[in-house]
Amino acid sequence: MEAKKKILIIEDNIVLMSFYKANFKIKGYETDGAATVSDAVSLLSEDTKLAIVDLNLDESNGEDFLRYIRDNNIDLPVIIVTGIHYNSVQNIAEKYGCYYMRKPIDDDKFYELVERLISGSK
């Protein structure tokens, strides 16, 4: 039996969340979605193979999730997807060992990176 390919999406924009979930479903992935860091933490499981994190959330900050997985030694690849166009995003990605893409994202590069991270090749 093939291992589940589950992606945790942390995004407070309902339209983007729906877009991600629909596209990942077409590509054969299961998804969990969270609009807040606390919801995301409660959805983490051994089946979670990747997290996609927006930094600017209405009720929290995506960096809080990054800090949580680092502080709890959770080995989980993360892609930060953000509309922020500052060097601070690159600094955050480097600090937590994440990949990042700026919105609007290039779909081909995005899904290629997702597959590469889930398959274990970084």
N, C-alpha and C positions, 0 to 999 in steps of 0.2 A: 504494500500500500504506500502510495506517495505521501511524503510529509506535507502537511498543510503549509500553504504559503500565505500567511496572514500578515496584513499590513495595518498598523495603527495610524490613523490619520487624525492629527490634532489641528483643527481649523474651525474658527467660529463663524465663518461665512457659509451659510447654509447652501448657497448656490455652488460654491467651490467644493464643498463637502460632497454634495450630490454628484457633481461632475467626476471627482476622483473615484468615488465608490462605483459609479456606473462603468467607468473606463477600466478600473481594475477588475471588476467582475467579468467583463468581456475578455480580458486577458488571462482569466483563470485564477485570480487571487481572491482570497476572502479578506474582508475589511472590518475593522471596528472604527467607529468615529467618535471623537470627543471634542467638545467646544471649550473645555477647561482642562487645566493641568490635573486637578483632582479627579475628574472623570477619566482622564487618560491613564493615570496611575492605577485606578481601579480596574481598568480593562487590560492591563498588561498581563500576559500569560506566557507559558513556555512555548505556545504556538506563535507568538508574535515574532516575526522575523525581521521586521523593519518598521521604523517610525518616520512619518513625514510630519514635520512640525512647522507651523507658522509661529513666528516670534511675537507678533502683535495680536494678542487675544483680548477680547472685551474685558473679561474678569480676571485675567492673569497674564503671565508672560511666559512664552515658550521656553525661555532660558531656565525657568524654574523646573521644567520637565527634564531638561538636559542635566541640570544639577542633581536632580533626584536619581536618574539612572547612573550617573557617575558615583554619587555618594553611596549608592546601594550595590555597586559593582555589577550592574546589569550589562551584559555584553550584547548590545543591540545597535546595529547600524542605524544612523539617523541622517535624513536629508532635511535640511532647513529650506523651506520654500517661503520666500518673503518678498514683499514689494519695497522693502527698505533698500536704498541704494547708498549705503555708507560703508566705510571701511570697518565700522564696528561689527557688521555682520560677519565679515571675514575673520575678525578677531575672535568672535564668539565661536564660530565653526572650528577654528584652530584650537581654541581653549578646550573644547569638548570632543575633539576628534571627529567632527561631523563633516558631511558634504553640504554644500549649499547651492541653491539656484535662485536667481532673482526672477520675479514675475515681470512680464509674462514669460513663461518657461517654453523652451523648445521641446515639444512633445517627444520627438525621437530620442533626443539626448536624455531626457528625463526617464523614459521607460527603459532605455538601455542601462542607465545607472541603477535603476530599481532592480532589474534582473541580475545585474552583476553583483549587487550587494546581497541579494537574497540567496544567490547561488554560492556565496562565500568568497568570491574573488574581489578583492578591494583594489 
